[in-house]
Amino acid sequence: MKALSIKQPWAALILSEGKNVENRRRGTDYRGHLLIHAPQKVDETTPFGVIEPSGTGVILGVVTLVNCTKVVSSEWHEQGMVGWYLKDPIVFAKAIPWRGQLWLFDVPADELQELM
């Protein structure tokens, strides 16, 4: 399954608070289920406060990536960026420890099942 590392608190906002766009400099042709991984490094420039340490270095949930576009149609989409439009967020009952990578990366389904 494909996964994407998104710094906290943005990962939590996508899964729990209705943030339906991830802003990136470039898009992808991939569409479908996308695991949300929160890397160890936290974005401390946001006004959303400190994230618990248990919320980093883990896969937190899954969303569906439905579109990548520069056409802004969400309050979360930053002008000039490619908006990765997301829907149907599901937070896992238990965070799954995982080492992230840059860009989209693969998480083998059998390894994921073992850890769930």
Long-range contacts (C-beta under 8 A, 24 or more apart in sequence): 1-33, 1-35, 1-62, 1-106, 1-107, 1-109, 1-112, 2-30, 2-32, 2-33, 2-34, 2-35, 2-104, 2-105, 2-106, 2-107, 3-34, 3-35, 3-36, 3-37, 3-59, 3-98, 3-100, 3-104, 3-105, 3-106, 3-107, 4-34, 4-35, 4-36, 4-37, 4-103, 4-104, 4-105, 5-37, 5-38, 5-39, 5-100, 5-101, 5-102, 5-105, 6-36, 6-37, 6-38, 6-39, 7-38, 7-39, 7-41, 7-42, 7-43, 8-38, 8-42, 8-43, 8-51, 8-55, 8-56, 9-42, 9-43, 9-46, 9-48, 9-49, 9-51, 10-43, 10-46, 11-36, 11-37, 11-38, 11-55, 11-60, 12-38, 12-51, 12-55, 12-60, 13-48, 14-63, 14-86, 14-89, 15-60, 15-61, 15-63, 15-89, 15-90, 15-91, 16-89, 16-91, 19-76, 19-86, 20-74, 20-76, 20-85, 20-86, 20-87, 21-74, 21-76, 21-77, 21-83, 21-84, 21-85, 21-86, 22-83, 22-84, 22-86, 23-76, 23-77, 23-78, 23-81, 23-82, 23-83, 23-84, 24-68, 24-81, 24-82, 24-84, 25-81, 25-82, 26-82, 27-68, 27-69, 27-82, 27-84, 28-65, 28-68, 28-84, 28-104, 30-65, 30-104, 31-65, 31-66, 31-67, 32-64, 32-65, 33-62, 33-63, 33-64, 33-65, 34-62, 34-63, 34-64, 34-65, 34-86, 34-104, 35-59, 35-61, 35-62, 35-107, 35-112, 36-60, 36-61, 36-62, 36-63, 36-89, 37-98, 37-100, 38-100, 39-100, 54-95, 55-95, 57-97, 57-98, 57-99, 57-100, 58-95, 58-96, 58-97, 58-98, 59-92, 59-95, 59-96, 59-98, 59-107, 59-112, 60-91, 60-92, 60-95, 61-89, 61-90, 61-91, 61-92, 62-89, 62-90, 62-92, 63-87, 63-88, 63-89, 63-90, 64-88, 92-116
